[in-house]
Amino acid sequence: MLTRDHATDLFSKIRKHSSADEVEAIFYGGRSALTRFANNVIHQNVAEENYGISVRTVIGGRTARASTNKLDDESLKRVVEASENLARVQHPDPDLLPMPDTCGVATRDSRPLRHFAETAAITPEDRALSVSQIVGVANRNKLTTAGIFSSSDSVEGIFNSRGLSDWHTQTMAEISITMLAPNSSGWQKANSPDVRDLDPLVLAETAARKALHSANPRELPPGKYTVVLEPAAVLDVVGFMFWDFGGQAILDERSFLNNRIGKQIFGENINIWDDVYHPLQANSAFDGEGMCRQRFPLVERGRVNRLVYARNTAAKMKRSPVADSVGAIESTGHGFPLPNEMGESPMNIVFADPADPQTVDQMIASTERGLLVTRLWYIRDVDPYEKILTGMTRDGTFLIENGKLVGGVRNFRFNESLLHLLSNVEAQSIPVRASGEESFDMVIPAMKVRDFNFTEVTKF
């Protein structure tokens, strides 16, 4: 594995090769492995170890970046030359700030453990044993299963010529399972830095139960239904709004929060944080410029009062005509590596514990007629400002009648506004770490939502 000491030595060589005013290097990579299965057998096992260095230089207010995955001295010299040559032909950036010399307000002592020896030590045999448990569940239930079990041990670091340096190590294990019956399917997915948090047998049994119980699905008419959305379904749909919480999106007038800061846009029971330090979160505690990520309230009782900022964006926002309408303006450690056009975004979403949490079973029991949705997919924007999304249900959609699941239903296409959805949440569970397919991982609850808008029935 690439260590911090080795990266420090490499950066020293990069500095010697550079004649730029400032130089920064981001280190990334590690070991990763994947066992893939389909038709109830393992058909692929791959592993790799790879590291990269991304070098940014600044020359006379111009900046550019070049990357390499070769760590020898000649390759380091070439990547520095490439970055400097690119920088010299850029237009000067009047908003470019000097590289930071400190991480900011947070301390390294507060960072949670994200690297676990048990995960780093996973072998192909370990993954195969877990897959055999999954396949055993499929065989017992006369189902066909497919999915993956992956594991990784990664590093991320940043160094610059003003003295800033930081380093992050992390492990990750992930299991995704689909169970297939003749006319139904079930799905489950989970990941964690600590493999001991994952139970492949429980995941497989849950996916199998969904496939079996949704067999021979009936067709219901489209319309507005009360829905119980499992955490993965909530994650994949709400994930489409968080790119709008950055200051640059407001300045570009491409955010649904333009002219809505401080207004009641969601229900009062919606409270959301960006919190990389939460014990169920993952990722590094510094952003693409090396600034420490702050624990930050995004939504408080249905209102967005503050935004997240990269350093440059905060400086631009303070000079903007909308500065008085967006609350406190300061770098919050949510930027991406420069140069970029994205600005910043919160990527460590944590929904606050609800005042009166309910389990999914309790939500179902309190529903006279509605639908249970396992997950959503193929989600796209229809109206970015009203945050209307379209997509489909998948891998376990069930009819609820008189507080009980009575069988599977054909999948639906939906057209739903996140403003409407998060204003109609009747119940939430305790948030859990969840994974989907359309958005990034979050700590998020299941939700019971009224008047969810389904527009048509799909053909499967």
ChimeraX attribute file (.defattr): number of C-alpha atoms within 10 A of each C-alpha:
attribute: neighborCount
match mode: 1-to-1
recipient: residues
	/A:1	13
	/A:2	16
	/A:3	13
	/A:4	19
	/A:5	9
	/A:6	11
	/A:7	20
	/A:8	15
	/A:9	10
	/A:10	18
	/A:11	24
	/A:12	14
	/A:13	15
	/A:14	22
	/A:15	19
	/A:16	10
	/A:17	17
	/A:18	18
	/A:19	14
	/A:20	20
	/A:21	14
	/A:22	19
	/A:23	25
	/A:24	25
	/A:25	27
	/A:26	24
	/A:27	23
	/A:28	20
	/A:29	20
	/A:30	19
	/A:31	18
	/A:32	19
	/A:33	19
	/A:34	20
	/A:35	21
	/A:36	20
	/A:37	22
	/A:38	17
	/A:39	15
	/A:40	20
	/A:41	15
	/A:42	17
	/A:43	10
	/A:44	11
	/A:45	16
	/A:46	11
	/A:47	13
	/A:48	10
	/A:49	13
	/A:50	14
	/A:51	18
	/A:52	17
	/A:53	25
	/A:54	19
	/A:55	27
	/A:56	27
	/A:57	29
	/A:58	23
	/A:59	20
	/A:60	13
	/A:61	19
	/A:62	20
	/A:63	27
	/A:64	21
	/A:65	23
	/A:66	20
	/A:67	20
	/A:68	15
	/A:69	16
	/A:70	14
	/A:71	14
	/A:72	10
	/A:73	12
	/A:74	10
	/A:75	15
	/A:76	24
	/A:77	17
	/A:78	16
	/A:79	24
	/A:80	28
	/A:81	19
	/A:82	18
	/A:83	23
	/A:84	25
	/A:85	17
	/A:86	18
	/A:87	23
	/A:88	18
	/A:89	12
	/A:90	13
	/A:91	11
	/A:92	15
	/A:93	12
	/A:94	8
	/A:95	12
	/A:96	17
	/A:97	11
	/A:98	13
	/A:99	18
	/A:100	16
	/A:101	15
	/A:102	14
	/A:103	20
	/A:104	16
	/A:105	12
	/A:106	16
	/A:107	10
	/A:108	12
	/A:109	6
	/A:110	9
	/A:111	15
	/A:112	16
	/A:113	15
	/A:114	19
	/A:115	19
	/A:116	17
	/A:117	12
	/A:118	12
	/A:119	20
	/A:120	21
	/A:121	14
	/A:122	17
	/A:123	12
	/A:124	17
	/A:125	10
	/A:126	12
	/A:127	21
	/A:128	18
	/A:129	13
	/A:130	16
	/A:131	28
	/A:132	18
	/A:133	16
	/A:134	27
	/A:135	26
	/A:136	18
	/A:137	23
	/A:138	24
	/A:139	13
	/A:140	9
	/A:141	16
	/A:142	14
	/A:143	21
	/A:144	20
	/A:145	28
	/A:146	21
	/A:147	22
	/A:148	21
	/A:149	25
	/A:150	22
	/A:151	28
	/A:152	24
	/A:153	24
	/A:154	22
	/A:155	22
	/A:156	23
	/A:157	23
	/A:158	27
	/A:159	23
	/A:160	24
	/A:161	20
	/A:162	14
	/A:163	11
	/A:164	17
	/A:165	19
	/A:166	20
	/A:167	19
	/A:168	21
	/A:169	20
	/A:170	21
	/A:171	27
	/A:172	21
	/A:173	24
	/A:174	20
	/A:175	27
	/A:176	21
	/A:177	27
	/A:178	25
	/A:179	33
	/A:180	24
	/A:181	19
	/A:182	11
	/A:183	13
	/A:184	23
	/A:185	26
	/A:186	28
	/A:187	26
	/A:188	25
	/A:189	22
	/A:190	21
	/A:191	20
	/A:192	23
	/A:193	27
	/A:194	20
	/A:195	21
	/A:196	11
	/A:197	11
	/A:198	17
	/A:199	12
	/A:200	24
	/A:201	17
	/A:202	14
	/A:203	20
	/A:204	28
	/A:205	22
	/A:206	18
	/A:207	28
	/A:208	30
	/A:209	17
	/A:210	26
	/A:211	26
	/A:212	24
	/A:213	19
	/A:214	26
	/A:215	20
	/A:216	15
	/A:217	19
	/A:218	13
	/A:219	15
	/A:220	13
	/A:221	11
	/A:222	14
	/A:223	14
	/A:224	14
	/A:225	15
	/A:226	21
	/A:227	25
	/A:228	31
	/A:229	24
	/A:230	22
	/A:231	27
	/A:232	28
	/A:233	25
	/A:234	23
	/A:235	28
	/A:236	23
	/A:237	24
	/A:238	19
	/A:239	17
	/A:240	20
	/A:241	16
	/A:242	16
	/A:243	18
	/A:244	23
	/A:245	23
	/A:246	25
	/A:247	27
	/A:248	26
	/A:249	22
	/A:250	20
	/A:251	17
	/A:252	9
	/A:253	14
	/A:254	14
	/A:255	23
	/A:256	21
	/A:257	23
	/A:258	18
	/A:259	13
	/A:260	15
	/A:261	18
	/A:262	17
	/A:263	12
	/A:264	17
	/A:265	20
	/A:266	22
	/A:267	19
	/A:268	15
	/A:269	22
	/A:270	20
	/A:271	20
	/A:272	22
	/A:273	19
	/A:274	26
	/A:275	24
	/A:276	25
	/A:277	19
	/A:278	16
	/A:279	13
	/A:280	19
	/A:281	23
	/A:282	24
	/A:283	17
	/A:284	24
	/A:285	27
	/A:286	25
	/A:287	21
	/A:288	18
	/A:289	24
	/A:290	30
	/A:291	26
	/A:292	24
	/A:293	26
	/A:294	21
	/A:295	17
	/A:296	20
	/A:297	20
	/A:298	23
	/A:299	25
	/A:300	20
	/A:301	14
	/A:302	21
	/A:303	20
	/A:304	23
	/A:305	18
	/A:306	22
	/A:307	29
	/A:308	30
	/A:309	25
	/A:310	25
	/A:311	25
	/A:312	20
	/A:313	23
	/A:314	22
	/A:315	17
	/A:316	15
	/A:317	20
	/A:318	15
	/A:319	9
	/A:320	11
	/A:321	9
	/A:322	14
	/A:323	15
	/A:324	11
	/A:325	14
	/A:326	21
	/A:327	14
	/A:328	14
	/A:329	20
	/A:330	18
	/A:331	22
	/A:332	23
	/A:333	29
	/A:334	27
	/A:335	27
	/A:336	17
	/A:337	17
	/A:338	16
	/A:339	14
	/A:340	10
	/A:341	9
	/A:342	15
	/A:343	22
	/A:344	29
	/A:345	23
	/A:346	24
	/A:347	18
	/A:348	25
	/A:349	25
	/A:350	26
	/A:351	22
	/A:352	19
	/A:353	18
	/A:354	16
	/A:355	11
	/A:356	10
	/A:357	17
	/A:358	18
	/A:359	15
	/A:360	21
	/A:361	12
	/A:362	13
	/A:363	23
	/A:364	24
	/A:365	15
	/A:366	14
	/A:367	20
	/A:368	12
	/A:369	16
	/A:370	25
	/A:371	22
	/A:372	23
	/A:373	22
	/A:374	24
	/A:375	26
	/A:376	29
	/A:377	19
	/A:378	13
	/A:379	20
	/A:380	15
	/A:381	16
	/A:382	15
	/A:383	13
	/A:384	16
	/A:385	17
	/A:386	16
	/A:387	20
	/A:388	19
	/A:389	19
	/A:390	22
	/A:391	19
	/A:392	19
	/A:393	23
	/A:394	22
	/A:395	24
	/A:396	28
	/A:397	29
	/A:398	26
	/A:399	23
	/A:400	23
	/A:401	17
	/A:402	13
	/A:403	17
	/A:404	17
	/A:405	20
	/A:406	13
	/A:407	19
	/A:408	26
	/A:409	22
	/A:410	24
	/A:411	25
	/A:412	25
	/A:413	21
	/A:414	23
	/A:415	20
	/A:416	23
	/A:417	23
	/A:418	19
	/A:419	20
	/A:420	20
	/A:421	21
	/A:422	20
	/A:423	19
	/A:424	19
	/A:425	21
	/A:426	15
	/A:427	22
	/A:428	28
	/A:429	22
	/A:430	20
	/A:431	20
	/A:432	18
	/A:433	21
	/A:434	25
	/A:435	25
	/A:436	23
	/A:437	16
	/A:438	20
	/A:439	16
	/A:440	15
	/A:441	24
	/A:442	27
	/A:443	25
	/A:444	26
	/A:445	30
	/A:446	26
	/A:447	28
	/A:448	28
	/A:449	22
	/A:450	21
	/A:451	16
	/A:452	22
	/A:453	21
	/A:454	21
	/A:455	17
	/A:456	16
	/A:457	19
	/A:458	12
	/A:459	8
	/A:460	12
